[in-house]
């Protein structure tokens, strides 16, 4: 017996009921969703979420550092500090790394004789009682602006400078200190045939004296190191220096370069005037290049520098005239004056970018070493450091730098003035880094 004829009418009725119910639900759900305020599409959901977050947003409150930096920029505080009044202004920095914050009065005039004569005189003291007094006279426009004459006299008095022993094998644990007093007098004549080219000669005389360091808790260098190891630690001698130099400098702004380059070569001869055992000569090469990226708001800055001393048989380079690495301008992850040596090699690279007008940031990498023999002039056994820094600018020149450098010996924080790579002619002062 077949039940199919009897089941067809009930199935038809059930099908009609389900179909009608489904259509009713499909028609009622969108209306119910709209009545409940629910979005119909994904875009509507996203927009509704944005509207909800916008209602809960609070005004942005600048942090303390951002407020300070904005105030420095907007009020042109750096410009006011460096402009001075009637030739008088405050002089910041300029002392040896590790000597502490230094400042003092400076008198500067570059408008005398209608710009034909420049005079500068300054006196500075740091919180560690380190002192520097210097006088500089310049005639920049002789012979139709083809010649420049310069005279400088400077006196340093450092109660304590670090010394770790000579050569690349010196240890961090060998730290000692010594007192340094020197007075140097230099005169320089520069020939400027075209705008970017300078060359000339210079001569100077050095009076020097060293003694026991004054820092508590650190052994004095003359007790830690013998005269056989550290030449000149027991007896110092005055020196006469003369030499020649040449420079090609086409940087767009020497005080804060963003493009161009500077290439300097110097050769100097030192003659011991008293003890007759510290005669030597030195070749210095300093190469710098700046690569702007896009509109000069980002800069790749590169520097390579080397010093080579040439010593006759029976002569030495006194330790206070050796090349030095470790400080705010070279190996920034090491303590001041960490490495002393007759010869040195240094390389620096920085990636600089402008945060806003008046302030740049920088990532940097440093590498270098001191070495005893000229055949060790290579890229082996380099000391290295990396770090990050800030640069504050006044009139497009780097005024203040704050760098933090890291190395395998720890980290160092540097608060310094002026551009990190600023090339300077080697004068007669005791160490290349404290001119």
MIRO-122902 format. One record per residue (C-alpha): residue in three letters; x, y, z. Coordinates in steps of 0.02 Angstrom, whole numbers, plus 32768, in hexadecimal, padded with zeros to 4 digits. Layout:
N
ALAXYZ/...
END
This chain:
435
UNK800080008000/UNK804180A97FD3/UNK8037813D804E/UNK807581BE7FCF/UNK7FC981FD7F96/UNK7F9382198049/UNK80388276807B/UNK804182F27FEA/UNK7FBE836D802B/UNK8010837E80D9/UNK80BE8396808A/UNK807B841D8019/UNK8032847980AE/UNK80D5846C8111/UNK813C84AA807E/UNK80CA85418066/UNK80D7856B8120/UNK819785648122/UNK81A685C98082/UNK8131864F80C3/UNK818B8655816C/UNK823886668118/UNK81FF86F780AB/UNK81B4874D8141/UNK8253873D81A7/UNK82BD877D8114/UNK824F88168106/UNK8246883981C0/UNK82FF882481F0/UNK834788BD8192/UNK82BE892B81D5/UNK82DF88EC8285/UNK839A89078270/UNK838289B88232/UNK830989DB82BF/UNK838D899D833C/UNK84118A1082F0/UNK8482898482AD/UNK84E789A9820D/UNK84BA89478172/UNK856B893E8123/UNK862289248159/UNK864B89D78128/UNK85C08A148198/UNK860289AB8227/UNK86B189F68213/UNK866E8AA78208/UNK86048A8C82A3/UNK869F8A508301/UNK87008AEA82C9/UNK86748B5C8304/UNK86728B0683AC/UNK872F8B1C83C3/UNK87298BD1838A/UNK86AD8BF98413/UNK87278BB78496/UNK87C58C0F8457/UNK881C8C8B84CC/UNK888A8D21849B/UNK89438CF48483/UNK89AF8D2E8514/UNK8A688D4784E6/UNK8AEA8CF58557/UNK8B6B8D5785BA/UNK8BF88D3B853D/UNK8B898D6984A9/UNK8B548E088502/UNK8C088E398529/UNK8C458E178477/UNK8BB48E77842C/UNK8BD98F0984A0/UNK8C918F09846D/UNK8C5E8F0B83B5/UNK8BCF8F8983BD/UNK8C279006842E/UNK8CCE8FF883CF/UNK8D288FE18475/UNK8DC68F9B8425/UNK8DD3903083AF/UNK8DC290A98440/UNK8E4B905284A4/UNK8EC790518414/UNK8EA590FE83CB/UNK8EE3915D8464/UNK8EE4921A8477/UNK8F6592988439/UNK8FE0920B8419/UNK8FCC91B984C3/UNK8F7A911084D1/UNK8F7D906E8534/UNK8FF98FEB84F9/UNK8FC78F368513/UNK90368E9C8509/UNK90E08E9284B8/UNK91398E318542/UNK91768D7E8545/UNK90F88CEF8549/UNK90D18CC085FC/UNK91018D6B8641/UNK904B8D928665/UNK8FD68E1C862D/UNK903C8EB88605/UNK90058F6A85E6/UNK9046901A85F3/UNK904890C4859F/UNK908290DD84ED/UNK90A1917B8489/UNK908D916783CD/UNK909191EA8343/UNK909991C4828A/UNK90699272824D/UNK910892CF8277/UNK915B932E81E6/UNK90BF9307817F/UNK90D4924D819A/UNK918E92508178/UNK91BD9224822B/UNK917391A682A6/UNK9196919C8360/UNK915E911883DB/UNK918B91058493/UNK913F908A8510/UNK9152904685BF/UNK90FB8FA685F4/UNK90F18F3A868E/UNK909B8E9586AD/UNK904B8E4F874A/UNK90E68DE08760/UNK91528E7E8768/UNK919D8E6286BB/UNK91C98F088669/UNK91EC8F4C85BC/UNK92208FFB8587/UNK923A902584D1/UNK925590B8845D/UNK924290B483A0/UNK9265913A831F/UNK923C91238266/UNK9253918B81C9/UNK91E7912B814B/UNK91EF919F80B4/UNK92A591BF808C/UNK92E291CD7FD8/UNK923591DE7F8F/UNK91EF91578001/UNK926C90D87FC0/UNK92CF90D38064/UNK929A90BC8119/UNK930890D581B1/UNK92DE908D825C/UNK932E90998308/UNK92F59034839E/UNK933190268451/UNK92DD8FA784C4/UNK92FB8F6B8576/UNK92AF8ECB85BF/UNK92AE8E948674/UNK92618DE98693/UNK926C8DA98747/UNK92408CF9870E/UNK92468C9F8665/UNK92318BE48652/UNK92C08B74861A/UNK92B68AB785FE/UNK93658A9285C2/UNK93AE8A938513/UNK937C8A2C847C/UNK92E789C58444/UNK92FC894384CF/UNK92D789BE855C/UNK9254898285D7/UNK91BA89D9861A/UNK91F389A786C9/UNK92988A0486AF/UNK92478AAD86C5/UNK92B38B348713/UNK92B38BF18706/UNK932E8C8186F5/UNK932F8D3D86FA/UNK93538D9C865A/UNK93828E528645/UNK93B78E94859C/UNK93C78F388540/UNK93D08F3A8482/UNK93EF8FC9840A/UNK93CD8FB08350/UNK93CE901982B2/UNK93878FDF820C/UNK938A9026815C/UNK93088FE080E4/UNK93008FF68027/UNK92518FEB7FD9/UNK92628FE67F1B/UNK91AC8FB47EFF/UNK91158FA67F6F/UNK91238EEE7FA2/UNK91E18EDE7FAA/UNK92548F118039/UNK93098EEB805B/UNK93948F3A80BE/UNK940E8F29814D/UNK94118F408208/UNK948A8F45829A/UNK94778F408356/UNK94CB8F2D83FE/UNK94908EC0848E/UNK94B38ED38548/UNK94788E3985A7/UNK94768DF48657/UNK94258D56869D/UNK940F8D1D8750/UNK93AA8CAE87C5/UNK92F08CA787A2/UNK92788CF7881C/UNK91E38C7F8814/UNK91C18C2188B4/UNK91BE8B6388AC/UNK92298B56880E/UNK92E38B328810/UNK93528BB587C2/UNK939B8B838719/UNK944F8BA58750/UNK943B8B2087D8/UNK93E48AA28766/UNK94528AAF86CA/UNK950E8ABD86BD/UNK956E8B358649/UNK95A88A9D85E5/UNK94F28A7585BA/UNK94A78B2385B5/UNK95238B9A8566/UNK95218C4785B4/UNK94C58C158654/UNK955A8C4386C3/UNK95A58CD58661/UNK95578D4785E1/UNK95A58DB5855D/UNK956F8E4F84FE/UNK955A8E368443/UNK95648E9C83A4/UNK94EE8E678318/UNK94E58E958261/UNK94878E4A81CF/UNK941B8E5A8134/UNK93678E2F810A/UNK92EB8E28807B/UNK922E8E1F807A/UNK91A28E0D7FFB/UNK91008E40804E/UNK905E8E4E7FEE/UNK8FE38E29807A/UNK8F448E8F806B/UNK8F4D8EC88121/UNK8FEB8E9F8186/UNK8F918EB7822D/UNK8F098E388202/UNK8F2B8DE98159/UNK8EA38D9180F6/UNK8F008D788052/UNK8FAF8D83800A/UNK90558D4C804F/UNK90F58D7F80A7/UNK91A08D30808A/UNK92338D6A80F5/UNK92E98D3580F5/UNK936B8D768172/UNK94218D538192/UNK94768D97822F/UNK95248D8B827A/UNK95418D948337/UNK95EB8DC3837D/UNK96138DA48435/UNK96618E448479/UNK96A28E038521/UNK96BA8D488534/UNK96E48D24847D/UNK968B8C7C847F/UNK95DB8CA78446/UNK95F88CD3838E/UNK95788C8D8313/UNK95088CBA8280/UNK94528C92825F/UNK93E28C7D81C6/UNK93288C9B81E0/UNK92A18C76815F/UNK91EA8CA2817F/UNK91668C7580FB/UNK90AD8CA0810A/UNK90198C8B8095/UNK8F618CB980A9/UNK8ED98C6B803E/UNK8E308CC38045/UNK8D938C5B8031/UNK8CFD8CAC7FDB/UNK8CF38D628018/UNK8D8C8D60808D/UNK8D208D3A8124/UNK8D758C90812A/UNK8E318C81811C/UNK8EB08BF38117/UNK8F508C388166/UNK8FF58BD98155/UNK90A28BFC819A/UNK914C8BA58195/UNK91E48BE881F2/UNK92928BA6820D/UNK93308BE18266/UNK93DD8B9B8242/UNK94758BCA82AB/UNK95268BB98267/UNK95AB8BA882EE/UNK96688BA382D5/UNK96D28B238330/UNK96EB8B5383E6/UNK96538BC983E6/UNK95A28BB18429/UNK94F78C03841F/UNK94CC8C4584CD/UNK94268C02850B/UNK93D78CB08514/UNK93F58CC48458/UNK93B98C178425/UNK931B8BF783C1/UNK92868BD88432/UNK91E28B7B8415/UNK914D8B798489/UNK90DC8C0F849D/UNK90498C6F8458/UNK90938C8283A9/UNK90D88BD58380/UNK90B88B3183DF/UNK901D8B6A843C/UNK8FFE8AC68498/UNK90A28AD184FA/UNK90DF8B3C8589/UNK913F8BDC8564/UNK91F38BC1852B/UNK91DB8B05852F/UNK92668ADE84B0/UNK930F8B348499/UNK93848B08840A/UNK94058B4B8390/UNK93908B2482FE/UNK92D48B1A82EE/UNK92468AF08276/UNK91948B2C828C/UNK90F38B158226/UNK90478B5D824D/UNK8F9E8B5081F9/UNK8EFE8BAB8226/UNK8E4B8BA881E6/UNK8E028C538211/UNK8D4F8C8B81FB/UNK8CF18D298225/UNK8C6A8D1882A9/UNK8C368DCD8299/UNK8C8D8E6F826E/UNK8D178E8482EF/UNK8D298DCE8324/UNK8D708D3382D0/UNK8D818C7F8308/UNK8E118C0B82D9/UNK8E3E8B5382DC/UNK8EF98B3882D9/UNK8F7F8AB182CE/UNK90378ACD82FC/UNK90D08A5F82E0/UNK91888A7D82FB/UNK922A8A4B834F/UNK92D68A888382/UNK936D8A268345/UNK942A8A24835A/UNK946D89F982AD/UNK943B8A3D8203/UNK9421898E81BD/UNK9390897D8239/UNK932E89FD81D6/UNK929D898B81A9/UNK91EB896081DD/UNK921988D68257/UNK91F988DE8313/UNK918F897C830A/UNK913689BD83A4/UNK908189E6837C/UNK8FEB8A4383C2/UNK8F398A6C838E/UNK8EBC8AE783D1/UNK8E358B6A83BC/UNK8E388C2683D3/UNK8DDE8CCC83C5/UNK8E218D6C8376/UNK8DDD8E19839B/UNK8DFF8E9D8317/UNK8E138F598321/UNK8E188FB8827D/UNK8E298F108223/UNK8EC88EE78285/UNK8ED18E588302/UNK8ED38EAA83AD/UNK8EB58E1D8429/UNK8EC78D618415/UNK8E878CD98489/UNK8ECC8C2D845B/UNK8EBE8B8484AF/UNK8F418B068474/UNK8F4B8A4B8499/UNK8FE189D88490/UNK901B893484DE/UNK9061899D856E/UNK8FB889E98599/UNK8F658A8A8565/UNK8F8D8B44856A/UNK8F1D8BDD8569/UNK8F678C768514/UNK8F2B8D298520/UNK8F948D8D84A6/UNK8F958E278437/UNK8FB18E35837D/UNK8FAA8DB782F0/UNK8FF58D0C8319/UNK905E8D08827B/UNK90998DBD8279/UNK91478DBA822A/UNK91C78E288280/UNK92798E4D8250/UNK92F38DF782C4/UNK93408E7A8334/UNK93C88E6B83B6/UNK93608E428452/UNK938C8DA584B0/UNK93088D2F846D/UNK92AE8D3383C6/UNK92068D2E841B/UNK921D8DC18492/UNK92508E4C841D/
END
